[in-house]
Amino acid sequence: MVRIDGARLRDARNARLMTLRDLAAASGVQHHTIHAIETGKQEPRPGTLRKLCEALGIDPAALVLPSSAPD
């Protein structure tokens, strides 16, 4: 499973001077869902991630956490 860095999502949103509600309106994703993703309480579904990244004009790969190698 791919894990998303919510802080990177928040930073991308803030860099575009968007509020949660601005991003919600632009992406069609509810603001409380975006907040849950940004705070790490929820992982986005692929379609949700795509909508958020399209609204922010970023590549989804920019939000993916590197996978840790097994010991």
C-alpha positions in Angstrom: 0.0 0.0 0.0 1.2 3.5 -0.9 1.4 5.9 2.0 1.0 9.6 1.5 2.8 12.4 3.4 0.0 14.6 4.6 2.4 17.4 5.5 3.5 17.5 1.9 -0.1 17.9 0.8 -0.7 20.7 3.3 2.5 22.4 2.2 1.5 22.2 -1.5 -2.0 23.7 -0.5 -0.4 26.5 1.5 2.1 27.3 -1.2 -0.9 28.0 -3.5 -2.5 30.1 -0.7 -5.5 27.8 -0.6 -7.6 27.0 2.4 -9.0 23.6 3.1 -12.3 24.8 1.7 -10.6 26.3 -1.4 -9.0 22.9 -2.2 -12.3 21.1 -1.4 -14.1 23.3 -3.9 -11.4 22.9 -6.6 -11.1 19.2 -6.2 -14.6 18.0 -5.2 -13.2 16.3 -2.1 -14.8 17.3 1.2 -12.7 19.6 3.4 -12.9 17.2 6.4 -11.5 14.4 4.3 -8.6 16.7 3.2 -7.9 17.6 6.8 -7.9 13.9 7.8 -5.4 13.1 5.0 -3.2 16.1 6.0 -3.1 15.0 9.6 -2.4 11.4 8.8 -5.6 10.1 10.1 -6.7 8.8 6.7 -5.0 7.5 3.6 -6.6 8.8 0.4 -8.1 6.5 -2.2 -6.4 6.6 -5.6 -9.2 8.7 -7.1 -9.2 11.1 -4.2 -5.4 11.5 -4.5 -5.8 12.2 -8.2 -8.4 14.8 -7.7 -6.4 16.6 -5.0 -3.2 16.6 -7.1 -5.0 17.8 -10.2 -6.5 20.7 -8.2 -3.0 21.6 -6.9 -1.2 21.0 -10.2 1.2 18.5 -8.7 2.4 15.0 -9.5 1.0 12.4 -7.0 4.5 11.0 -6.7 5.4 14.2 -4.8 3.2 13.1 -1.9 4.3 9.5 -1.7 6.4 8.5 1.3 9.4 6.3 0.5 8.8 2.7 1.5 11.1 1.4 4.2 13.2 -1.6 3.3 12.6 -4.7 5.4 15.4 -5.5 7.9 
